[in-house]
Amino acid sequence: MATGSADSPATLYGPVSLALGTAALAAAVFAGLLGIAIPLLFGSLAVTFALLGLGRGLHRVQCAVGLTTGSLSLAYPMLLVAAWA
């Protein structure tokens, strides 16, 4: 019997950050219709999970893409608000 399992919840940081970052970026494009709450929430979660995943060293490419798309989805609504203010 194996002493330890290779699967852990930490292995999902990369795919979850990628999915949340992609969803956040898509929601940021439609921020005029949906509002800015959804991109901000999904983007901040994507950035958080990506940083946790990069810290663990698991699925680095997915974490990097999740971090990038999450950051873009956080910046885009803020730039829209700044442009309208």
C-alpha positions as CSV (number, residue, x, y, z in Angstrom):
1,M,0.0,0.0,0.0
2,A,1.3,3.5,-0.8
3,T,2.3,5.7,2.1
4,G,1.2,8.9,0.6
5,S,-1.1,10.1,-2.1
6,A,0.1,12.2,-5.0
7,D,-3.3,13.9,-5.3
8,S,-4.1,16.8,-3.0
9,P,-6.3,19.8,-3.2
10,A,-3.2,21.9,-4.0
11,T,-3.0,20.3,-7.5
12,L,-6.1,22.1,-8.5
13,Y,-4.7,25.7,-8.0
14,G,-3.5,25.9,-11.6
15,P,-6.7,24.7,-13.4
16,V,-9.0,26.7,-11.0
17,S,-7.0,29.9,-11.5
18,L,-7.0,29.4,-15.2
19,A,-10.7,28.8,-15.4
20,L,-11.5,31.7,-13.0
21,G,-9.2,34.0,-14.9
22,T,-10.7,33.1,-18.2
23,A,-14.2,33.6,-16.9
24,A,-13.2,36.9,-15.3
25,L,-11.7,38.2,-18.5
26,A,-14.8,37.2,-20.4
27,A,-17.0,38.9,-17.8
28,A,-14.8,42.0,-17.9
29,V,-15.4,42.4,-21.6
30,F,-19.1,42.6,-20.8
31,A,-18.7,44.7,-17.7
32,G,-21.1,47.3,-19.2
33,L,-23.8,44.7,-19.2
34,L,-22.9,42.6,-16.2
35,G,-21.4,45.2,-13.9
36,I,-17.9,45.1,-12.4
37,A,-18.6,42.9,-9.4
38,I,-18.3,39.6,-11.2
39,P,-14.9,40.4,-13.0
40,L,-13.5,41.7,-9.7
41,L,-14.6,38.7,-7.7
42,F,-13.5,36.1,-10.3
43,G,-10.3,38.1,-11.0
44,S,-9.3,38.3,-7.4
45,L,-9.9,34.6,-6.8
46,A,-7.9,33.8,-9.9
47,V,-5.0,35.9,-8.7
48,T,-5.2,34.3,-5.2
49,F,-5.2,30.8,-6.5
50,A,-2.5,31.5,-9.0
51,L,-0.2,32.9,-6.4
52,L,-0.9,29.9,-4.1
53,G,-0.2,27.6,-7.0
54,L,3.0,29.3,-7.9
55,G,4.1,29.2,-4.3
56,R,3.5,25.4,-4.3
57,G,5.2,25.0,-7.7
58,L,2.4,23.0,-9.2
59,H,1.1,23.6,-12.7
60,R,3.2,26.8,-13.2
61,V,2.0,27.5,-16.7
62,Q,-1.6,27.3,-15.8
63,C,-1.0,29.5,-12.7
64,A,0.9,32.1,-14.8
65,V,-1.9,32.3,-17.4
66,G,-4.5,32.5,-14.5
67,L,-2.5,35.2,-12.9
68,T,-2.2,37.2,-16.1
69,T,-5.9,36.9,-17.1
70,G,-7.0,37.6,-13.5
71,S,-4.8,40.7,-13.3
72,L,-6.1,41.9,-16.6
73,S,-9.7,41.4,-15.5
74,L,-9.0,43.3,-12.4
75,A,-7.3,46.2,-14.2
76,Y,-9.9,46.5,-17.0
77,P,-12.9,47.6,-14.9
78,M,-10.8,49.9,-12.9
79,L,-9.6,51.6,-16.0
80,L,-13.2,51.9,-17.2
81,V,-14.2,53.5,-13.9
82,A,-11.2,55.8,-14.0
83,A,-12.1,56.9,-17.5
84,W,-15.7,57.7,-16.6
85,A,-14.7,59.6,-13.4
